[in-house]
């Protein structure tokens, strides 16, 4: 049987972890609702091109990480919103119950193993 309380706790923990990681790398744009990388702060102009390149590389790395974490956060938030619906834990493709081991590994899963690619 689906233990929604346990799944909700796991989703909330993952949400909090993701939010912490995103805050470490950027900020939430209140106008767009999207996360944006923030460059490393400095009190002085770049002393040379290598330092400027390092800062740019760090910024690009943060941007890339944000692009991969943000969709995961959205999936977690959607799962938390939908957890009390009757359809939670059912595959959006075939409407059958999602396997428990899949939900334990990914509590925001929306498809069963058969429809994993959808």
C-alpha positions as semicolon CSV with decimal commas, in nm:
position;residue;x (nm);y (nm);z (nm)
1;X;0,000;0,000;0,000
2;X;0,114;0,351;-0,082
3;X;0,246;0,531;0,229
4;X;0,173;0,891;0,129
5;X;0,303;1,028;0,459
6;X;0,644;0,869;0,403
7;X;0,651;0,981;0,040
8;X;0,552;1,336;0,139
9;X;0,836;1,350;0,394
10;X;1,082;1,232;0,130
11;X;0,953;1,488;-0,121
12;X;0,980;1,768;0,136
13;X;1,337;1,669;0,221
14;X;1,435;1,664;-0,145
15;X;1,261;1,998;-0,203
16;X;1,454;2,157;0,083
17;X;1,783;2,012;-0,043
18;X;1,720;2,137;-0,396
19;X;1,623;2,483;-0,274
20;X;1,943;2,500;-0,069
21;X;2,154;2,401;-0,370
22;X;1,978;2,651;-0,594
23;X;2,023;2,931;-0,339
24;X;2,395;2,852;-0,322
25;X;2,425;2,903;-0,697
26;X;2,178;3,176;-0,776
27;X;1,859;3,356;-0,697
28;X;1,495;3,325;-0,790
29;X;1,382;3,592;-1,036
30;X;1,051;3,714;-0,893
31;X;0,933;3,836;-1,233
32;X;0,992;3,516;-1,430
33;X;0,976;3,261;-1,148
34;X;1,299;3,106;-1,279
35;X;1,630;3,055;-1,105
36;X;1,926;3,253;-1,236
37;X;2,293;3,196;-1,164
38;X;2,472;3,472;-0,981
39;X;2,835;3,552;-1,051
40;X;3,091;3,527;-0,776
41;X;3,109;3,860;-0,597
42;X;3,431;4,057;-0,605
43;X;3,532;4,390;-0,451
44;X;3,779;4,477;-0,722
45;X;3,809;4,461;-1,099
46;X;3,957;4,147;-1,244
47;X;4,336;4,167;-1,215
48;X;4,395;3,956;-1,525
49;X;4,223;3,760;-1,799
50;X;4,273;3,425;-1,623
51;X;4,077;3,540;-1,317
52;X;3,802;3,679;-1,540
53;X;3,791;3,350;-1,730
54;X;3,769;3,154;-1,406
55;X;3,475;3,365;-1,290
56;X;3,301;3,321;-1,623
57;X;3,357;2,943;-1,613
58;X;3,217;2,930;-1,258
59;X;2,912;3,129;-1,369
60;X;2,854;2,896;-1,666
61;X;2,887;2,593;-1,439
62;X;2,630;2,736;-1,199
63;X;2,396;2,813;-1,490
64;X;2,424;2,458;-1,615
65;X;2,355;2,310;-1,271
66;X;2,053;2,536;-1,226
67;X;1,914;2,422;-1,563
68;X;1,932;2,062;-1,442
69;X;1,804;2,119;-1,086
70;X;1,514;2,349;-1,167
71;X;1,303;2,090;-1,356
72;X;1,359;1,842;-1,074
73;X;1,236;2,100;-0,822
74;X;0,927;2,164;-1,037
75;X;0,852;1,789;-1,043
76;X;0,887;1,772;-0,664
77;X;0,658;2,073;-0,615
78;X;0,398;1,922;-0,848
79;X;0,411;1,591;-0,661
80;X;0,366;1,770;-0,328
81;X;0,069;1,959;-0,470
82;X;-0,089;1,641;-0,609
83;X;-0,006;1,397;-0,328
84;X;-0,358;1,398;-0,184
85;X;-0,525;1,340;-0,518
86;X;-0,657;0,994;-0,594
87;X;-0,444;0,983;-0,909
88;X;-0,117;1,024;-0,716
89;X;0,098;0,713;-0,751
90;X;-0,066;0,612;-1,077
91;X;0,104;0,619;-1,415
92;X;-0,011;0,915;-1,625
93;X;0,009;0,694;-1,936
94;X;-0,160;0,366;-1,842
95;X;-0,326;0,471;-1,512
96;X;-0,188;0,162;-1,333
97;X;-0,015;0,190;-0,996
98;X;0,348;0,295;-1,015
99;X;0,576;0,028;-0,871
100;X;0,667;0,087;-0,504
101;X;1,041;0,050;-0,565
102;X;1,016;0,320;-0,834
103;X;0,830;0,556;-0,600
104;X;1,082;0,487;-0,325
105;X;1,366;0,576;-0,560
106;X;1,182;0,871;-0,715
107;X;0,879;0,984;-0,514
108;X;0,792;1,240;-0,784
109;X;0,766;0,970;-1,053
110;X;0,468;1,015;-1,280
111;X;0,502;0,698;-1,485
112;X;0,546;0,329;-1,419
113;X;0,863;0,150;-1,527
114;X;0,702;0,042;-1,852
115;X;0,639;0,405;-1,951
116;X;0,958;0,547;-1,805
117;X;1,062;0,714;-2,132
118;X;0,733;0,905;-2,171
